[in-house]
Amino acid sequence: MDSNHWIQRLYKTKVRWLCILLVLCSLSLQIYGQDEPQWVQQAIAEAKEYYLIPSSWNAKWGGSITREEVATLSIALYQALGGNVDDKVPVTQFKDTASIDAQRAGELGFMNGIGEGVFAPGDVVKREEMMIVLRRVLNQIGYPITTVEDQLVHFADEDQIAPWAKEAMNDFVSIGIIQGTEVKKLVPKRNTTRAEAASLALRVYEYFKIAPLYEQANQNVVMQGISIGMGRKAVYEKLGEPIRIDQSEYGFQWHIYHKEYKHYLQVGIQDDIVVALYTNDPQWKGKNGIGIGSTQSAVRDEYSTPLVNITKGSVAYPFLLLDQVDHYLEENYYIRFIYDTIEKNQVSGVLLVHQAVERELQGHQGKITEEVRKAYERQLFDLANVERLQRKLAVLQWDDKVAKVAYEHSLDMAKNNYFSHHSVDQGTLESRLKKAKISYQVARENIYMNLNGLFTHHVWMNSAGYRENILGDYKKLGVGTAFDAEELNAAIYHTQNFYK
């Protein structure tokens, strides 16, 4: 774990929310009415986006939050940070509430009853009590907070904080989750409003969502010395500067590494932390023995039944299911084993994405921008050459003219909503090359839609005809990816044109 880097990141992130938190702690309850302030609306919208509060919550946000509502909030935060909640209905320990979340919060140790079998679901929650619940959520997952000194001495009402709440409040003050009022008070006995509770959960989530949980020595997947949770500085010290940096549909940036197409590695970095990894290097193997070249049966013997859904809030969303991909949750990331179905169902690629980053992906395609579009083109070119070099074939040369032909075909498909090698307006590949005045002996084309660059490449490698094109006797390659920018949730199209 790159602890120094993580501490620096925490203090950098504090700046964004400092003003809002000062307002949170100083505003009186009376300001909340029918028209909530803009910061309240923003915080609630973000909390709902991250599934920290139910979308059905439409209560008065300036009102005091109840114990039952805090239980729901604590379970949602726990799941958002990677905590596992059993699908089974928990044992009923509180007789005065039908809330499953209240039973789970008690079972996980986030909240205690106030008597034998009594939860008191309608009782309101003090600020110091809210801090205890949030700290217990973090403790259950294993996120550390190292407090270097007593921060509470700087507040005028330190003596009003209950002894059992001081450690939690000191921890959250030390990392900026709470700031106190303008007159240096923490008002621990004040009721927590729903807006405050949602905003505090949001701040905790944003601070810790990609915090490193595991030392590299305890992680199964390490790729060329890089693992999930490492800092950017440590990556650069290990691997040097990347060949290039690509924007991803997740929002993080892929740092691309290879040595003339050998030992290909993509390192996804967000907020200076490694949140994703991909490799198709034949030499890679996890500590459990599963690696590139392992069979699907060996993977399933080790990992059991693949996942088909990802849970966001209380809803299970299906993964984009591909025959050649198995999804699993390991440690704090989702791992995809991508198989070569033509070569004995052996692992041909491995993709890791931090669980919080995966949960925040919108839909299956994420956010497609011009930068992401260009990244897909570059990756599809690189990956074709990686495959060729692994089979001791000559690498292909990039060709701008044929790349333009490929792009225009992808754009034509996107604009006119079709999927075919033949364009009604532009004709066949041969006619498009002729129009572009490209001389050739043999030319071939690969097309696909609605997957990112990595998955598109593996789909092509699992199609006999497209695979033959990637590994064929050609000299030049151009790649064109396009989408209709004017269309909401537009389909994305990829085209590869090979020739010699």
C-alpha positions as CSV (number, residue, x, y, z in Angstrom):
1,M,0.0,0.0,0.0
2,D,1.4,3.4,-1.0
3,S,0.4,5.0,2.4
4,N,2.2,8.3,1.9
5,H,0.6,8.8,-1.4
6,W,-2.8,8.0,0.0
7,I,-2.5,10.5,2.8
8,Q,-1.5,13.2,0.3
9,R,-4.6,12.3,-1.9
10,L,-6.9,12.6,1.1
11,Y,-5.7,16.2,1.9
12,K,-5.9,17.2,-1.8
13,T,-9.5,16.0,-1.9
14,K,-10.4,17.9,1.2
15,V,-10.2,21.2,-0.6
16,R,-13.2,20.4,-2.9
17,W,-15.7,20.0,0.0
18,L,-14.3,22.4,2.6
19,C,-16.7,25.2,2.0
20,I,-19.8,22.9,1.7
21,L,-18.9,21.1,5.0
22,L,-18.5,24.4,6.8
23,V,-21.9,25.3,5.6
24,L,-23.3,21.9,6.7
25,C,-22.0,22.3,10.2
26,S,-23.1,25.9,10.7
27,L,-26.5,26.1,9.1
28,S,-29.5,25.9,11.4
29,L,-32.4,23.6,10.7
30,Q,-34.7,26.4,10.0
31,I,-33.2,27.2,6.6
32,Y,-34.6,24.0,5.1
33,G,-38.0,24.4,3.6
34,Q,-39.7,23.6,0.4
35,D,-36.8,25.0,-1.6
36,E,-33.6,23.4,-0.4
37,P,-30.3,25.3,-1.1
38,Q,-28.4,24.3,-4.2
39,W,-25.7,22.5,-2.2
40,V,-28.4,20.2,-0.7
41,Q,-29.8,19.4,-4.1
42,Q,-26.3,18.7,-5.4
43,A,-25.4,16.5,-2.5
44,I,-28.6,14.5,-2.7
45,A,-28.3,14.0,-6.5
46,E,-24.8,12.7,-6.1
47,A,-25.7,10.4,-3.2
48,K,-28.5,8.9,-5.3
49,E,-26.2,8.6,-8.3
50,Y,-23.8,6.5,-6.2
51,Y,-26.7,4.5,-4.7
52,L,-26.0,5.8,-1.2
53,I,-29.7,6.7,-0.6
54,P,-32.8,5.1,-2.1
55,S,-34.1,7.0,-5.1
56,S,-37.5,6.8,-3.4
57,W,-36.4,9.0,-0.5
58,N,-38.2,12.3,-1.0
59,A,-38.5,13.3,2.7
60,K,-37.8,16.8,3.9
61,W,-34.1,17.0,3.8
62,G,-33.9,19.6,6.6
63,G,-35.7,17.3,9.0
64,S,-33.9,15.1,11.5
65,I,-32.9,11.6,10.3
66,T,-34.3,8.6,12.1
67,R,-32.4,5.5,13.3
68,E,-34.2,3.4,10.7
69,E,-33.1,5.8,7.9
70,V,-29.5,5.8,9.2
71,A,-29.6,2.0,9.1
72,T,-30.5,2.1,5.4
73,L,-27.9,4.7,4.8
74,S,-25.2,2.6,6.6
75,I,-26.0,-0.5,4.6
76,A,-26.0,1.4,1.3
77,L,-22.6,3.0,2.2
78,Y,-21.2,-0.4,3.2
79,Q,-22.2,-2.0,-0.1
80,A,-20.9,1.0,-2.1
81,L,-17.5,0.6,-0.5
82,G,-17.4,-3.1,-1.3
83,G,-19.0,-4.7,1.7
84,N,-20.8,-7.9,1.1
85,V,-24.4,-8.2,2.2
86,D,-25.9,-11.7,2.3
87,D,-29.0,-12.1,0.2
88,K,-30.6,-14.1,3.0
89,V,-33.1,-12.3,5.3
90,P,-31.2,-11.5,8.5
91,V,-32.2,-13.0,11.8
92,T,-34.8,-10.7,13.5
93,Q,-33.2,-9.3,16.6
94,F,-35.3,-6.1,16.9
95,K,-39.0,-6.6,17.4
96,D,-40.1,-3.1,16.9
97,T,-39.2,-2.6,13.2
98,A,-39.8,-4.5,10.0
99,S,-36.8,-2.9,8.3
100,I,-34.4,-5.5,7.0
101,D,-31.7,-2.8,6.9
102,A,-32.1,-2.2,10.6
103,Q,-31.6,-6.0,11.3
104,R,-28.6,-6.0,9.0
105,A,-27.1,-2.9,10.6
106,G,-27.4,-4.7,14.0
107,E,-26.0,-7.9,12.6
108,L,-22.9,-6.1,11.2
109,G,-22.4,-4.1,14.3
110,F,-23.1,-0.7,12.8
111,M,-26.0,0.1,15.2
112,N,-27.0,-1.4,18.6
113,G,-30.5,-1.6,20.1
114,I,-31.5,0.5,23.0
115,G,-32.8,-2.4,25.0
116,E,-33.7,-6.1,24.7
117,G,-35.1,-6.5,21.1
118,V,-35.7,-2.7,20.8
119,F,-34.3,-0.7,17.9
120,A,-36.4,2.5,18.3
121,P,-36.6,3.1,14.6
122,G,-38.3,6.5,14.9
123,D,-35.8,8.0,17.3
124,V,-33.6,10.8,15.8
125,V,-29.8,10.5,15.6
126,K,-27.4,13.0,17.1
127,R,-24.3,14.1,15.2
128,E,-21.9,12.2,17.4
129,E,-24.0,9.1,17.0
130,M,-23.9,9.5,13.2
131,M,-20.1,9.6,13.3
132,I,-20.0,6.4,15.3
133,V,-22.1,4.6,12.7
134,L,-20.0,5.8,9.8
135,R,-16.8,4.8,11.5
136,R,-18.1,1.3,12.2
137,V,-18.9,0.9,8.5
138,L,-15.3,1.7,7.7
139,N,-14.0,-0.6,10.4
140,Q,-16.1,-3.5,9.1
141,I,-14.6,-3.1,5.6
142,G,-11.1,-2.5,6.9
143,Y,-10.4,1.1,5.8
144,P,-7.8,2.6,8.1
145,I,-7.7,6.2,9.5
146,T,-4.4,7.1,11.1
147,T,-4.9,10.0,13.4
148,V,-1.7,11.7,14.3
149,E,-2.9,14.0,17.1
150,D,-5.9,15.1,19.1
151,Q,-7.8,17.4,16.8
152,L,-10.8,17.9,19.1
153,V,-8.9,20.3,21.4
154,H,-9.3,23.0,18.8
155,F,-13.1,23.0,19.3
156,A,-14.9,25.0,22.0
157,D,-17.4,22.2,22.7
158,E,-15.0,19.3,23.0
159,D,-16.2,18.6,26.5
160,Q,-19.7,18.0,25.2
161,I,-18.6,15.0,23.1
162,A,-19.5,11.6,24.7
163,P,-16.3,9.6,25.5
164,W,-17.5,6.8,23.3
165,A,-17.7,9.2,20.3
166,K,-14.4,11.0,20.6
167,E,-12.3,8.7,18.6
168,A,-14.6,8.6,15.7
169,M,-15.1,12.4,15.7
170,N,-11.4,12.9,16.0
171,D,-10.7,10.6,13.0
172,F,-13.2,12.4,10.8
173,V,-12.0,15.8,11.8
174,S,-8.4,14.8,11.0
175,I,-9.2,13.9,7.4
176,G,-11.7,16.7,6.8
177,I,-14.9,14.8,6.7
178,I,-16.2,17.2,9.4
179,Q,-14.9,20.8,9.8
180,G,-17.0,22.3,12.6
181,T,-18.9,25.6,12.6
182,E,-17.5,29.1,12.0
183,V,-17.2,29.5,15.8
184,K,-15.2,26.3,16.1
185,K,-17.9,24.0,17.4
186,L,-18.8,20.5,16.5
187,V,-22.3,20.6,18.1
188,P,-22.2,16.8,18.8
189,K,-25.6,16.8,20.6
190,R,-27.5,18.4,17.7
191,N,-29.8,16.2,15.7
192,T,-28.4,15.2,12.3
193,T,-30.6,16.3,9.4
194,R,-31.2,14.0,6.4
195,A,-29.2,16.4,4.2
196,E,-26.3,16.3,6.6
197,A,-26.4,12.5,6.9
198,A,-26.5,12.0,3.1
199,S,-23.8,14.5,2.5
200,L,-21.5,12.9,5.2
201,A,-22.1,9.5,3.7
202,L,-21.2,10.9,0.3
203,R,-18.0,12.5,1.6
204,V,-17.0,9.2,3.3
205,Y,-17.6,7.3,0.1
206,E,-15.6,9.7,-2.0
207,Y,-12.7,9.6,0.4
208,F,-12.5,5.9,0.7
209,K,-14.0,4.4,-2.5
210,I,-10.6,3.7,-4.1
211,A,-8.4,3.6,-1.0
212,P,-6.0,0.7,-1.0
213,L,-7.2,-2.1,1.2
214,Y,-4.5,-4.7,0.6
215,E,-0.8,-4.8,0.7
216,Q,0.6,-6.1,-2.6
217,A,2.0,-9.1,-0.9
218,N,-1.5,-10.1,0.0
219,Q,-3.0,-9.5,-3.5
220,N,-3.5,-12.4,-6.0
221,V,-3.2,-10.3,-9.1
222,V,0.0,-8.4,-9.7
223,M,1.0,-7.4,-13.3
224,Q,4.6,-6.5,-13.9
225,G,4.9,-5.4,-10.3
226,I,1.7,-3.3,-10.4
227,S,-1.4,-3.9,-8.4
228,I,-4.7,-2.3,-7.6
229,G,-4.3,0.6,-5.1
230,M,-0.7,1.5,-6.0
231,G,0.1,5.2,-6.5
232,R,1.0,6.8,-9.8
233,K,4.5,7.6,-8.6
234,A,5.1,4.0,-7.6
235,V,4.0,2.9,-11.1
236,Y,6.3,5.3,-12.8
237,E,9.2,4.2,-10.6
238,K,8.5,0.6,-11.5
239,L,7.7,0.9,-15.2
240,G,8.9,4.3,-16.3
241,E,6.8,6.7,-18.4
242,P,4.1,5.1,-20.4
243,I,4.2,4.9,-24.2
244,R,1.0,7.0,-24.2
245,I,-2.1,7.8,-22.0
246,D,-5.6,6.9,-23.2
247,Q,-8.9,8.2,-21.9
248,S,-11.3,5.4,-20.8
249,E,-15.0,5.2,-20.9
250,Y,-14.9,4.8,-17.1
251,G,-13.4,8.2,-16.6
252,F,-9.9,7.1,-15.6
253,Q,-6.9,7.1,-17.9
254,W,-5.2,4.1,-19.3
255,H,-1.4,4.2,-19.1
256,I,-0.1,2.0,-22.0
257,Y,3.1,0.0,-21.6
258,H,4.7,-2.5,-24.0
259,K,8.2,-3.2,-25.4
260,E,7.7,-3.2,-29.2
261,Y,4.4,-5.0,-28.5
262,K,5.9,-7.5,-26.0
263,H,4.6,-7.6,-22.4
264,Y,1.5,-5.5,-23.2
265,L,0.0,-3.8,-20.1
266,Q,-2.7,-1.2,-19.5
267,V,-2.7,0.5,-16.1
268,G,-5.8,2.5,-15.3
269,I,-5.2,5.4,-13.0
270,Q,-7.8,7.7,-11.3
271,D,-6.9,10.4,-8.8
272,D,-3.3,9.1,-8.9
273,I,-4.4,5.6,-7.8
274,V,-4.3,2.4,-9.9
275,V,-8.0,1.3,-10.3
276,A,-7.7,-1.0,-13.4
277,L,-5.3,-3.4,-15.1
278,Y,-5.3,-5.3,-18.3
279,T,-2.8,-7.7,-19.9
280,N,-2.6,-10.4,-22.5
281,D,1.0,-11.2,-21.8
282,P,1.6,-14.9,-22.1
283,Q,3.9,-14.8,-19.1
284,W,1.4,-13.4,-16.7
285,K,0.1,-15.7,-13.9
286,G,-1.7,-14.9,-10.7
287,K,-0.5,-16.2,-7.3
288,N,-3.3,-18.8,-7.3
289,G,-1.8,-20.3,-10.5
290,I,-4.5,-19.0,-12.9
291,G,-3.0,-17.0,-15.8
292,I,-2.8,-16.4,-19.5
293,G,-3.2,-19.9,-21.1
294,S,-5.3,-21.4,-18.3
295,T,-8.4,-23.2,-19.4
296,Q,-11.9,-22.0,-18.6
297,S,-12.5,-25.2,-16.6
298,A,-9.4,-24.4,-14.5
299,V,-10.6,-20.9,-13.9
300,R,-14.1,-22.1,-12.8
301,D,-12.6,-24.7,-10.6
302,E,-10.7,-22.0,-8.8
303,Y,-13.3,-19.2,-8.8
304,S,-16.5,-21.2,-9.0
305,T,-19.6,-19.9,-10.8
306,P,-19.2,-16.6,-12.7
307,L,-21.2,-13.6,-11.8
308,V,-24.0,-12.4,-14.0
309,N,-25.0,-9.3,-12.2
310,I,-23.5,-6.3,-10.4
311,T,-25.4,-4.9,-7.5
312,K,-26.0,-1.1,-7.4
313,G,-28.0,-0.1,-4.4
314,S,-30.8,-2.6,-4.1
315,V,-30.9,-3.4,-7.8
316,A,-29.0,-6.2,-9.6
317,Y,-27.9,-5.0,-13.0
318,P,-26.8,-7.7,-15.5
319,F,-23.2,-7.6,-16.8
320,L,-22.8,-7.4,-20.6
321,L,-22.7,-11.1,-21.1
322,L,-20.3,-12.4,-23.7
323,D,-19.6,-16.1,-24.3
324,Q,-15.9,-15.6,-24.0
325,V,-15.9,-13.6,-20.7
326,D,-16.3,-14.8,-17.1
327,H,-16.9,-12.1,-14.4
328,Y,-15.8,-12.5,-10.7
329,L,-15.4,-10.3,-7.7
330,E,-12.0,-10.8,-6.0
331,E,-10.6,-8.6,-3.1
332,N,-11.9,-5.1,-4.0
333,Y,-12.0,-5.4,-7.8
334,Y,-14.0,-7.2,-10.6
335,I,-11.8,-9.5,-12.6
336,R,-12.7,-10.7,-16.1
337,F,-11.1,-13.7,-17.7
338,I,-11.4,-13.4,-21.4
339,Y,-11.1,-16.7,-23.4
340,D,-9.9,-17.7,-26.8
341,T,-12.7,-19.9,-27.8
342,I,-10.8,-21.1,-30.9
343,E,-7.7,-22.1,-28.9
344,K,-9.2,-24.6,-26.4
345,N,-11.1,-22.0,-24.3
346,Q,-7.8,-20.7,-22.8
347,V,-7.5,-17.4,-21.1
348,S,-6.2,-14.8,-23.6
349,G,-6.7,-11.6,-21.6
350,V,-7.4,-10.5,-18.0
351,L,-9.1,-7.3,-17.1
352,L,-9.4,-5.9,-13.5
353,V,-11.5,-2.9,-12.6
354,H,-11.9,-1.5,-9.0
355,Q,-15.4,-2.4,-7.7
356,A,-16.3,1.3,-7.0
357,V,-15.2,2.4,-10.5
358,E,-17.3,-0.5,-12.0
359,R,-20.3,0.5,-10.0
360,E,-20.1,4.1,-11.2
361,L,-20.0,3.1,-14.9
362,Q,-23.1,4.4,-16.6
363,G,-24.8,1.6,-18.6
364,H,-22.5,-0.8,-20.5
365,Q,-20.7,1.8,-22.6
366,G,-19.9,4.5,-20.1
367,K,-19.1,8.0,-21.3
368,I,-18.0,8.0,-24.9
369,T,-16.0,11.1,-25.9
370,E,-13.7,12.0,-28.7
371,E,-10.8,11.1,-26.5
372,V,-12.3,7.7,-25.8
373,R,-13.0,7.2,-29.5
374,K,-9.3,7.8,-30.4
375,A,-8.2,5.6,-27.5
376,Y,-10.2,2.6,-28.9
377,E,-8.6,3.1,-32.3
378,R,-5.1,3.1,-30.9
379,Q,-5.8,0.1,-28.7
380,L,-7.3,-1.9,-31.5
381,F,-4.1,-1.3,-33.6
382,D,-1.8,-2.2,-30.7
383,L,-3.6,-5.4,-29.8
384,A,-3.6,-6.6,-33.4
385,N,0.2,-6.3,-33.4
386,V,0.5,-7.9,-30.0
387,E,-1.3,-11.0,-31.4
388,R,0.9,-11.1,-34.5
389,L,4.1,-10.7,-32.5
390,Q,3.1,-13.5,-30.2
391,R,2.9,-15.8,-33.3
392,K,6.1,-14.5,-34.7
393,L,4.4,-12.6,-37.5
394,A,5.5,-9.2,-38.8
395,V,3.8,-6.3,-37.2
396,L,1.5,-4.1,-39.3
397,Q,2.2,-0.5,-40.1
398,W,-0.3,2.2,-39.4
399,D,-1.7,3.8,-42.5
400,D,-3.5,7.2,-42.2
401,K,-5.3,7.0,-45.5
402,V,-6.8,3.6,-44.9
403,A,-7.6,4.7,-41.3
404,K,-9.7,7.5,-42.7
405,V,-11.5,5.0,-44.9
406,A,-12.2,2.8,-41.9
407,Y,-13.4,5.8,-39.8
408,E,-15.7,7.0,-42.5
409,H,-17.3,3.6,-42.8
410,S,-17.8,3.4,-39.0
411,L,-19.3,6.9,-39.1
412,D,-21.6,6.0,-42.0
413,M,-22.9,3.0,-40.0
414,A,-23.4,5.2,-36.9
415,K,-25.2,8.0,-38.8
416,N,-27.4,5.7,-40.9
417,N,-28.0,3.1,-38.2
418,Y,-26.9,-0.1,-39.9
419,F,-24.2,-2.8,-39.4
420,S,-22.7,-4.2,-42.6
421,H,-19.5,-4.3,-44.7
422,H,-21.6,-2.9,-47.5
423,S,-22.7,0.7,-47.5
424,V,-25.7,1.8,-49.5
425,D,-23.9,5.1,-50.3
426,Q,-20.2,4.2,-50.2
427,G,-20.4,0.6,-51.5
428,T,-18.0,-2.2,-50.7
429,L,-14.5,-2.0,-49.1
430,E,-13.0,-2.3,-52.6
431,S,-15.0,0.7,-53.8
432,R,-14.2,2.7,-50.8
433,L,-10.4,2.0,-51.2
434,K,-10.6,2.9,-54.9
435,K,-12.3,6.2,-54.1
436,A,-9.5,7.0,-51.6
437,K,-7.0,6.1,-54.3
438,I,-5.3,3.4,-52.3
439,S,-3.5,0.8,-54.4
440,Y,-3.6,-2.7,-53.0
441,Q,-3.3,-6.4,-53.9
442,V,-5.5,-7.8,-51.1
443,A,-7.7,-6.0,-48.6
444,R,-9.9,-7.2,-45.8
445,E,-12.2,-5.6,-43.2
446,N,-13.3,-6.2,-39.6
447,I,-16.3,-4.5,-38.1
448,Y,-18.1,-4.6,-34.7
449,M,-20.3,-2.4,-32.5
450,N,-21.2,-1.4,-29.0
451,L,-18.1,-2.8,-27.1
452,N,-15.0,-1.0,-26.0
453,G,-11.7,-1.6,-27.7
454,L,-10.5,-4.4,-25.5
455,F,-13.6,-6.5,-25.8
456,T,-14.0,-5.8,-29.5
457,H,-10.5,-7.1,-30.1
458,H,-11.2,-10.4,-28.3
459,V,-14.5,-10.8,-30.1
460,W,-12.6,-10.5,-33.4
461,M,-10.1,-13.0,-32.3
462,N,-12.9,-15.4,-31.5
463,S,-14.3,-15.1,-35.0
464,A,-12.5,-17.3,-37.5
465,G,-12.8,-14.8,-40.4
466,Y,-11.9,-11.7,-38.4
467,R,-9.1,-13.6,-36.6
468,E,-7.7,-14.6,-40.0
469,N,-7.6,-10.9,-41.0
470,I,-5.7,-9.9,-37.9
471,L,-3.1,-12.7,-38.4
472,G,-3.1,-12.6,-42.2
473,D,-0.4,-11.7,-44.7
474,Y,-0.9,-7.9,-44.8
475,K,1.4,-4.9,-44.4
476,K,-0.8,-2.0,-43.5
477,L,-3.7,-1.4,-41.0
478,G,-6.0,1.5,-40.3
479,V,-8.6,1.6,-37.6
480,G,-11.6,3.9,-37.4
481,T,-14.0,4.1,-34.4
482,A,-17.1,6.4,-34.6
483,F,-20.4,7.2,-32.9
484,D,-23.1,9.7,-33.7
485,A,-22.4,12.6,-31.3
486,E,-25.9,14.0,-31.8
487,E,-27.6,10.8,-30.6
488,L,-28.2,10.1,-26.9
489,N,-26.6,6.8,-25.8
490,A,-25.3,6.4,-29.3
491,A,-24.1,3.1,-30.7
492,I,-20.3,3.0,-31.2
493,Y,-18.8,1.3,-34.3
494,H,-15.3,-0.1,-35.0
495,T,-13.7,-0.8,-38.4
496,Q,-10.3,-2.3,-39.2
497,N,-9.1,-2.2,-42.8
498,F,-6.1,-4.4,-43.7
499,Y,-4.2,-4.4,-47.0
500,K,-1.0,-5.1,-48.8
